[in-house]
């Protein structure tokens, strides 16, 4: 049975959805250095998390 994590759409969708949540939190609730850290974390979610999920699917 194939894993859902083998699909790139699922992997990048999971990273993108959590990145969107982080961006919204950063824009609405955070200020200063905390806001910048949340933006960096959102970029990591977009770029790195799908690679970890790909490795987990193998």
C-alpha positions as CSV (number, residue, x, y, z in Angstrom):
1,X,0.0,0.0,0.0
2,X,1.4,3.4,-1.0
3,X,2.0,6.1,1.5
4,X,0.3,9.5,1.1
5,X,3.7,11.1,1.8
6,X,5.1,9.8,-1.5
7,X,3.1,12.4,-3.3
8,X,4.9,15.8,-3.7
9,X,1.5,17.6,-3.6
10,X,0.8,16.2,-0.1
11,X,4.3,16.9,1.2
12,X,4.4,20.5,-0.1
13,X,0.8,21.1,0.9
14,X,1.5,20.1,4.5
15,X,4.5,22.5,4.6
16,X,2.6,25.3,2.9
17,X,-0.4,25.0,5.2
18,X,1.7,25.3,8.4
19,X,3.7,28.1,6.8
20,X,0.5,30.1,6.1
21,X,-0.5,29.7,9.7
22,X,2.9,31.0,10.9
23,X,2.7,34.0,8.5
24,X,-0.8,34.9,9.8
25,X,0.3,34.6,13.4
26,X,3.4,36.7,12.6
27,X,1.4,39.5,10.9
28,X,-1.4,39.7,13.5
29,X,0.2,39.0,16.9
30,X,4.0,39.3,16.8
31,X,6.3,42.3,16.7
32,X,10.0,42.9,16.3
33,X,12.4,40.0,16.5
34,X,9.7,37.5,17.3
35,X,7.9,38.4,14.0
36,X,11.2,37.9,12.1
37,X,11.8,34.6,13.8
38,X,8.3,33.5,12.8
39,X,8.9,34.5,9.2
40,X,12.1,32.5,9.1
41,X,10.3,29.5,10.6
42,X,7.7,29.8,7.9
43,X,10.3,29.7,5.2
44,X,11.9,26.6,6.8
45,X,8.4,25.0,6.8
46,X,8.1,25.7,3.1
47,X,11.6,24.4,2.1
48,X,12.8,21.9,4.6
49,X,9.8,20.0,5.9
50,X,8.9,18.5,2.5
51,X,12.4,17.0,2.3
52,X,12.0,15.4,5.7
53,X,8.6,14.0,4.8
54,X,10.1,12.6,1.5
55,X,12.8,10.8,3.6
56,X,10.1,9.5,5.9
57,X,8.1,8.1,3.0
58,X,11.0,6.1,1.7
